[in-house]
Amino acid sequence: MGAKVMKGRRRTRTYRHALAALVVLVGCLAASSPAAAEGGTSIAAGPLVPYGQQQFGNTANAGHLGGYEIGSFWNLEVIAGDQVTLDWEAKRGTHLEVFPAGTTDFNFDPGQKFKVQGLNSEGKGELGFTAPQTGTMPMALLTVEEYAGPYSFTAFVKHGLVLALPRVSHLGHVGKITVGVHTPDGGLAAASPIKVKIEARHAGRWLAIGAAPVVGSSARVSVQAPRSLWGSTVALRAAASGSAYGPAKSGARQVSIR
């Protein structure tokens, strides 16, 4: 009888230990699972949008804007000249609206939107715009309660560049040209590596005659004109590219190759 009692107690302890381990495991899994993102019920509560990552939300959890309209808010951090693209989908009756930088809950005016777009017949949309200034631009998925439901979107950005080609009237067969490179608001372009090319237009086509990376706020490009350009006058320009930047070109200058 004593042996049976001892065996029963061992089984009970084993069961309790297994149950405790299961509870701990479930808790760890819940803690390690990423929380689902959700828009805010106001501009102040709206999370910052991470570019290049799909986000999810539900307008059923949106805030009331007065009347029947409800909105789920997010915030886009932009630099002047940024080319922003928003790929999104939602239930019919939903609009995606972007508001100017500096818009807050205190000065929010639904009529002062910067961009607005509805859905196509497949319940999807793609909204693109160029940011006019540096700052935070609120965006919202707006609808009425009748059409409330889940939505998703992904934001992409290409930063803008401004290239400054120096005044050059003539160029030797070989030489160096320093090109200034900045963001449209005058800042340093440092989000990712940038390559600058010097191109010459002759006989109806642009030909690269040198390239160099941007260091700080400029690229010092070593150029070498092909023999076919010697003794001719060509249009000269700078062109830049980088994974985080949209394509950029300077104005062209007439240059004689000596």
C-alpha positions in Angstrom: 0.0 0.0 0.0 2.9 2.4 0.9 4.6 1.6 -2.4 1.4 2.5 -4.3 1.1 5.8 -2.5 4.7 6.7 -3.3 4.2 5.9 -6.9 1.1 8.0 -7.0 3.0 10.9 -5.4 5.8 10.5 -8.0 3.3 10.6 -10.9 1.7 13.8 -9.4 5.1 15.5 -9.0 6.0 14.5 -12.6 2.7 15.8 -13.9 3.2 19.1 -12.0 6.7 19.5 -13.3 5.6 18.8 -16.9 2.7 21.3 -16.6 5.0 24.0 -15.2 7.5 23.4 -18.0 4.6 23.7 -20.5 3.5 27.0 -19.0 7.0 28.4 -19.1 7.4 27.2 -22.8 4.1 28.9 -23.8 5.1 32.1 -22.0 8.5 32.1 -23.8 6.9 31.6 -27.2 4.4 34.4 -26.5 7.2 36.7 -25.5 9.3 35.9 -28.5 6.5 36.3 -31.0 6.6 39.8 -32.6 3.5 41.9 -31.7 1.3 42.8 -34.6 1.7 46.4 -35.7 -1.3 48.6 -35.5 -2.1 52.2 -36.5 -2.8 54.8 -33.9 -6.2 56.3 -33.1 -4.6 59.8 -33.4 -1.6 61.4 -35.1 0.3 61.5 -31.8 -0.4 57.8 -31.3 0.5 56.8 -34.8 3.7 54.7 -35.1 6.6 55.6 -37.3 6.5 53.6 -40.6 9.6 51.4 -41.2 10.4 51.6 -44.9 10.5 48.4 -46.9 8.5 46.4 -44.3 4.9 45.4 -44.7 2.6 46.8 -42.0 -0.8 45.6 -40.9 -3.8 47.3 -39.1 -7.5 47.3 -38.8 -9.8 50.3 -39.2 -12.2 48.6 -36.8 -9.7 49.8 -34.1 -9.4 53.3 -35.6 -10.2 56.6 -33.9 -13.3 58.7 -34.6 -12.7 61.9 -36.5 -16.1 63.4 -36.1 -19.3 62.5 -37.9 -19.1 58.9 -39.2 -15.5 58.9 -40.4 -12.8 56.9 -38.6 -9.0 56.9 -39.2 -6.0 54.7 -38.5 -2.9 56.9 -38.3 0.8 56.3 -39.1 3.7 58.7 -39.5 6.3 58.9 -42.3 9.7 60.4 -41.7 10.8 62.1 -44.9 13.7 64.3 -46.2 13.0 67.0 -48.7 13.1 65.4 -52.2 12.3 61.9 -51.0 10.4 59.8 -53.6 7.9 57.9 -51.5 5.7 55.0 -52.8 2.9 53.4 -50.8 1.6 50.0 -51.9 -1.6 49.2 -50.0 -4.8 47.2 -49.8 -7.9 47.4 -47.7 -11.7 46.9 -47.7 -13.7 48.9 -50.2 -14.7 52.3 -49.0 -11.2 53.0 -47.6 -9.0 55.9 -48.6 -5.3 56.5 -48.0 -4.5 60.1 -47.2 -1.2 61.8 -46.5 -1.0 65.1 -44.7 1.7 67.8 -44.8 4.7 67.8 -42.5 3.8 69.7 -39.3 0.2 68.4 -39.1 -0.7 67.5 -35.6 -3.9 66.5 -33.7 -4.3 70.2 -32.8 -4.2 71.6 -36.3 -5.5 68.6 -38.2 -7.9 69.5 -41.0 -9.2 66.7 -43.2 -9.5 69.2 -46.0 -5.8 70.1 -45.9 -4.6 66.7 -47.2 -1.4 66.5 -49.3 -2.3 63.4 -51.2 -5.3 61.1 -51.3 -6.1 57.9 -53.1 -8.9 55.3 -53.2 -8.7 51.7 -54.1 -8.8 50.1 -57.5 -11.4 47.4 -58.5 -9.1 44.8 -56.9 -9.0 46.5 -53.5 -5.4 47.7 -54.0 -3.6 51.0 -54.6 -0.2 52.5 -55.2 0.3 56.1 -54.1 3.5 58.0 -55.0 4.7 61.5 -54.2 7.8 63.6 -53.7 8.3 65.1 -50.2 8.4 68.9 -50.4 10.2 69.4 -47.1 12.0 67.5 -44.3 9.8 66.4 -41.4 7.1 63.9 -40.4 4.1 63.5 -42.7 1.1 61.8 -41.0 -0.8 59.3 -43.1 -4.1 57.7 -42.4 -6.4 54.9 -43.6 -9.8 56.5 -43.5 -13.3 55.0 -43.8 -16.6 54.7 -42.1 -17.6 52.0 -39.6 -19.7 50.2 -42.2 -16.5 49.4 -44.2 -14.1 49.0 -41.3 -11.7 46.0 -41.6 -8.1 44.9 -42.0 -5.6 46.6 -44.2 -1.9 46.4 -45.1 0.7 48.5 -46.7 4.4 48.8 -47.5 6.2 52.1 -47.8 9.3 52.5 -50.0 11.6 55.5 -50.3 14.3 56.8 -52.6 16.1 59.8 -51.3 16.7 62.8 -53.6 20.0 64.1 -54.7 21.2 67.5 -56.1 24.5 67.5 -58.2 26.6 70.6 -58.8 28.8 70.4 -61.8 31.5 73.1 -61.7 31.8 75.6 -64.5 34.1 74.0 -67.1 34.7 75.6 -70.5 37.4 73.1 -71.7 38.8 69.8 -70.7 42.0 68.0 -71.5 42.2 64.4 -72.7 42.6 63.5 -69.0 41.7 65.5 -65.9 39.7 65.7 -62.7 36.3 67.2 -62.0 34.9 67.6 -58.5 31.1 67.3 -58.3 29.1 68.6 -55.3 26.5 66.1 -54.0 23.8 67.0 -51.4 20.3 66.2 -50.5 17.7 68.7 -51.8 17.7 70.6 -48.4 21.5 70.9 -48.5 22.3 68.0 -46.2 25.0 65.4 -46.6 23.9 62.3 -48.6 25.0 59.5 -46.3 22.3 56.8 -46.3 24.3 54.5 -48.5 27.2 54.5 -51.0 26.7 56.8 -54.0 28.6 56.6 -57.3 28.9 59.7 -59.6 29.7 59.4 -63.3 30.8 62.2 -65.7 29.0 61.8 -69.1 29.8 63.4 -72.4 27.2 63.7 -75.2 28.5 63.4 -78.7 27.0 62.0 -81.9 23.6 61.7 -80.2 24.5 59.5 -77.2 25.8 59.9 -73.6 29.2 58.3 -72.9 30.6 57.8 -69.4 34.2 59.1 -69.3 34.8 58.7 -65.6 33.3 57.7 -62.2 34.1 58.0 -58.5 32.3 57.4 -55.1 31.0 60.3 -53.0 33.1 61.1 -50.0 31.6 63.7 -47.6 29.8 66.1 -49.9 31.5 65.6 -53.2 33.0 63.1 -55.7 36.4 63.8 -57.3 36.1 62.1 -60.7 39.1 61.3 -62.8 38.0 61.7 -66.5 39.6 60.4 -69.6 38.1 61.5 -73.0 38.3 58.9 -75.7 40.2 59.8 -78.9 36.9 60.1 -80.8 36.1 63.3 -78.7 39.4 65.0 -79.1 39.1 68.4 -80.7 35.3 68.5 -80.4 32.7 70.3 -78.3 30.5 68.1 -76.2 27.7 68.5 -73.6 29.0 67.4 -70.2 26.9 66.4 -67.2 27.1 64.4 -63.9 24.9 61.5 -63.0 24.6 59.7 -59.7 23.1 56.5 -58.5 22.9 54.5 -55.2 20.7 51.8 -53.7 18.9 54.3 -51.4 18.7 57.2 -53.8 16.7 58.0 -56.9 18.6 58.7 -60.1 20.0 62.2 -60.3 21.6 64.3 -63.1 23.1 67.8 -63.2 22.5 70.3 -65.8 24.6 70.0 -68.9 27.5 72.3 -69.9 29.1 72.8 -73.3 32.8 71.8 -73.0 35.6 71.7 -75.6 37.9 68.7 -75.4 41.5 69.8 -76.1 
